[in-house]
Amino acid sequence: MSLTLTASEARRTALAAQGFANTARLRKRRPFDAALGRLHVLQIDSVNVFARSHYLPVFSRHGSYDASALDRQLWHSGEFTEYWAHEAAFIPVADRPLFQWRMAERRARDERSGNAAALAPVLARVRSQLAAEGPSFVRELENGPRANRGPWWDWSETKRAVEVLFAWGEVVTAGREGFQRRYALAEQVLPESGLGVVPVVEAQRSLIAQAARSLGVGTLADLADYHRLKTAPARAAVEVLEAEGELIPVTVAGWLTSAGKPERAWMHRDATLPTRLAPDALLTPFDPVVWFRPRAERLFDFHYRIEIYTPKEKRQFGYYCLPLMVGGRLVGRIDLKADRAQRALLVQAAWQEPGAPRHTPEVAAELLAQAAEWQGLDEIRVSNVGNLSIGNLALPDRNPAPLKP
């Protein structure tokens, strides 16, 4: 017999699992461990309209901090690496072997398609150069003028080869400069713990278990999406984890299938249900709270789509809208841009959902002030686009010292 959760209980369970239960300022020693452990996957995105996406989940949960300290832990501690874990993402080095099956699948797919054969000479050259020269940028690996471009985002053959080797697991990221990856052979920079192989069934079961810990409560689709597993292996993993008692079947009020029947869901045995949890936050579009759009709609009744790739004249809300959480509910979205030359935070549009709390404008104003301060901006400029009236904002006279390593 499964447990029954109300919609509110499911939201609180999910937010607690995502690290919103403890929103105190970060500890000075090992400050990011709790947030990174909760998330497991920290998605990377190149868009830098307001702030790089991987910085925002920590800010959303803990407020202002020194981003360079997070950089040091992610890129220079030896504890994290990059791979296609959800999309491009940081993951613990120790968990990289859980994705070896994905690396093998990508290699097999490239071999079947002929892509591996077509790139074979370039792949061999890149391997040889990295072995001889160590970590390198693509520009340092180019062989002659970069005129020979392929169909992949105008990539050169060298860039294509490096990305293929990255997908296969032969090459890893050895830091970045200006957000450009420096590449290295995996064995040049990773410890033995990051080079192992875990049998595919065991690995996928571990990933589903981790997804359940990070989500708190979720459907099969939620659990599969977290690390981008296919439905069949995800279902097989859930069945074993349920039999072992790690996943507990639950029924959530309002979670229905397309046929109108209660949708099957599971809660991790370590999940907590706070009696009250009502955080306020600005979220990146790539936060696990919202990155799987069907889950965001089911949990928060919040229909969200990022409009970066939508033609300007067809955008409904704005180019880079950050979901707005008030009292643990997603009730709005704010299109932000950091004008670093003018040291200003531009609120290009601000919207609230029907039924948003009356104090939503005040919460939004406070969060925007925190965001501007975090980014080292001196003023906030608000447009009159949207139905969330924030008014003219002045930054408060406060300057808490940012977290130092």
N, C-alpha and C positions, 0 to 999 in steps of 0.2 A: 504494500500500500504506500502510495507516494505522499509526501508532505504537500501542504497547500500554502501558497504565499499570496498575499494581496499584491496588487500592482505596486503600491508604495513600498512594501517589504522587499519586493524584487529590486526596485531601484536602489534602496538603501544597501542591500546586499552587494549589488553590482558596484556602487560607488565606493563602498568600504574595500572591496577586493582590489579596486583600482588605486587605492592609496589616498582617498579623500577623507578617511576617518581621522587621520592625524595631519592636520594642516598647519601645525606649529612651524616656526622657522626652522630651517635645516640645522642640524647639529654641525659643529665645527669639525668633528673628526669623522671621516668617512661619510660625508653629508648626503651623498646621493644613493647610498646602498639601498635604502628602503624603497625609494621611488623606482629605481631601476629593477629591483627584485620583483616588485609588484607588477611592473609592466612586462618584463622579460624581453619584449620587442620594442625598440625605440625607432620608429620609422623616420627615414631620412628623405628630405625633399629639397630640391634645388631652389625653389621659390623663396625669395628673400624680400618680399614686399614690406613685411613688418619685421619678422625675425625668422631665422631658420627654424623649420618645423620641429626638429629634435630638441630644441631648447625649451619649447613651450610646455610640454607636459610637466616638467619640474616646476616651472613658474605657476602653472595652473593649480598645482597641489600645494605649493609652499611659498609662493610670492617671490620677491626679488632675491637674486643670487648672482654671483660672479660667473658668467658663462665660460670664461677661460678656465675656471676650475673644473667645470664639467668636461670641457675639451681635453684637459689633461687626463682625466680618468678614462674617458672613452678612447682616446687615441694614443696615450703614452703610458698607461699603467700596465699594459700587457694583459688586461683582464677582459677586454672587449674586442670584437672584430665585426666586420660588415659581411652581410650576405643577404640573399633573397629569402628572408624569413617570413615576412608578410608581403610588403614590397621591399625595396632596399632598406635595410635596417641594421642597427647595432644589436648584437646578441652577445651573451657571455662566451668567451673563448671555450670554456669548458663544455658548452652545449653545442658547439659547432659540429661535432660528430653526429648529432641528431639529424643533420641535414645532408649527410653524405649520400643518402638514397636519392635526394633531389639532384645533387650534383651528377650522380650516375645517370639518372633519367635524362637530364639535359644533354649529357654527352651522347647517349644513345640516340636521342632525337636528332641531334646535329649530324651524327653519322648516317642515320637513315635518310635525312633530307639532302645529303651531299654538301652541306655547309662546311663540315669538318674537312672534307677532301678539297674543297675550293680554297680554303684558307690554309691548307697544310704547310706551304712554304713560309707563310708569314708567322704561323704559330710556332714553327721550329725556330725561326729567327728571333722571335720575342723571348721564347724560353732561353735560348742561348745567351742573348744580351742580358737578361735578368740574372742568369747564373753567373755571368762574368762581371757585371757592373753593379749588381745589387739593386735596391729599391730605386725606381725611376718613374718620372712622369711620362705620359704618352709622347710629349714633344721631344723627350730625350731618346725615345725608342723609334721615332720616325726614321725611315730609311729614304733620304732624299726629300724632294719637295712634296708638300702635302696636297698635291693636285688630284691624286687618284682617290676619288671619293666614292663610297658605295651608297646604297639606297637607305641605310639605317641612319636617320637623323643627320644626314650629310657627314657621317663618320668616315674617316680614312680606314684603309684596310688594317693598319696597325691598331687603331682604336677598336675596331671590330674584333680583331684577334685577342686583344687584351681582355675585352669584356667576355668573350667566349671562354677563355681560360679562367676568368673569375667565376663564371657560372659553373664551370666544371670542377672548381675547387682547387685547381693547380696554382692559381694566383690569388693573392689577398691584397687588401689595402694596408699600406704601411704609412698611415697618416694622410693628411691633406694640406694643401696650401691654396688659399683663395678658393676653397671648396673643390679644387681639382685633386683627384686621387693620385697618390704615389703608389705604384704597384710593386709587388715583390712576389717571388715564389713562396708558396705557403711555408715550406720548410725553413726558409730564411728568417722568418719572423715569429712563427707560432711555436709554442712548446708542444711536446708530445701529446699533451692532453687535448690539444685542438686538432690533432691530425688523425685521431682514431676513427674507426668505423663501428657503428652500432647497427645490428641487423634491422632491416626496414620495419618489421612489425613492432619490434621493441621501441625503435625510435619514434614511430608515429604514435604509439601508445603514450610515450613520455610527453610528446608535444600536446596531445589532447589533455593529459593530466595537467600540464602547465597552463594550457588555455583555460581550463576550468578554474584553476587557482586564481588566474588573473581576471576572470570574468565574474567569479562568485556564483552566478547562476546563468544558465544559457541553454538554448536549443541546440540540436545537432548542427544546424547551419552556423550558429554562433561559434561553437567549439571548432568546427572545421575551418572556418574563415580565419581564425586568429593566426594560424601559421600556414594558411592557404593549402589545406589538405583536401583531397577529393572526398565525396560523400561516403563511398563504400568503405575505404580504410578508416575513416573517422567513425563510422557506425560500428565497425568491428572493434575498434579501440574502446568506444563507450561501453559496449556490451561487457567487455572484460573488466573494465574499471568499475562498472556497476556491480558485477558479480563479486569483485574483491572488496567492495564497500567504500572505494575512494570517491565514487560519484553516487549521489543520492537522488533518486527520482523525485521530481516535484511537479506540481501543477500550479501555474500562475494565473490568477484571475485576469481575463482579458486577452491572454495569449491563445489565439485560435488559428487553426489551419484554414486554408482557402475554402474548405468544406464546412467551416464553422464549428469544428470539433476542437476540444482542448489540445493544444500542441504539447508534445512531450518535451520535457526540460529536465535538467539535472543541476544540482548544487554540489559544489565541492565540499567534502566532509570538513575541511578547515575553514569554510566560509563563515563569516560572522554576520549577524543581523543587528545592527545598532538600533536602539530604541528611538533615537533621533539622529538624523544626519542631513543637514541642509546647507551644503557648501555653495559659495558663490565663486564663479570662475569664468575666465575667457579661455576657450579651448582652441587648439589648432584643428584645422579640418582633418588632420591625420592622427588625432588622438584616438586611442582604442575605444573611448566612450562613444565616438560617432563614426569611426571609419567604416563599420559595416552598417550601411544605411537601413536595411530592414530591421536590425536590432534597435537602432536609434528611434525608429518609428514605433516599434513595439514597446520599448521601455519608457519613452518620453513623449510619444505622440508628436514627434518632431520630424518633419519631412525636410531633409537637408541634401542639397547637391552643391558641390563646388562649381563655380562658374568661370574658372580661369580659361577654359577652352571654349566657352560660349561666346559667340560674336557680341560685341558691346551692345548693339542695338537690341539683342535678344535677352540680355541679362535681366533677371527679376530683382535681385538683391544687391549684386556688386561683384567685383572681380575676385576679391579674397576675403570672404566673410568668415569671421571667427564666431562659432556658436557661443551664445551667452547663457551661462547657467546661473540661475537665481534660486536660492533655497533648495538646491538639489533637483531642479527642473530645468529643462532646456526651453527657454522662453523668448529667445531673440537671436539676432545675428548682427555683427558689426563689421563693416568693410573698412579695414585699417590699412594705412600706409605710413611708413616712417620716412619723412623727408629729412634725411640726415644732413644735407647741405644747409637747410634752414633750421635744423635741430627742432623739428616740429612733428608731432603725431597727428596725422590727418585722419579724421573720422569722415570717410567719404560717403557713408550711408549707415543708418542705424534703424533696425527694425525690431518690433516686438510681436509676439504671437498673440492671437486672441486669448483672453483669459490670463495674460501675464500679470503677476502681482503688481499692486499699485506702486510699490517702492522700486520697481524695476529701473526707472531712470536714475534714482539715487545710487543703486548698486552699480549700474553701468558706469556712472561718473567716477565712482571710487575705483573700480577696476581699471578704467582708462588712465586715471592718475597714477596708479601703481605701475601700469604697463609703460607709460611714458618715462617714469622715474627709472624703471629697470633698464630701459633702453638708452638712458642718458639724454633724453630729449627735454627741452626747456619749456615747451608750450604744447597745448592741444588745440587744434583748429577743427571745429565741428561744422559740417555742412547741414543744410536743412533737408537732405534727402532721406526719406523713410518716415515711418510713423512712430519711432521712438525718439521723443523729444528730450535731449540731454541738456540743452542750453549751453551757455558759454562756460568753459571750464578753466579754472586756474589751478596750477599745481600747488599742493599744500606746502607749507614751509617746513619741510622735514627732509632729512637726508640720512637715513640709516646707513651705516657702513655696509657695503656689500660683503657677502661671505668670501673670505679668503681661505686658501688651502692651508 
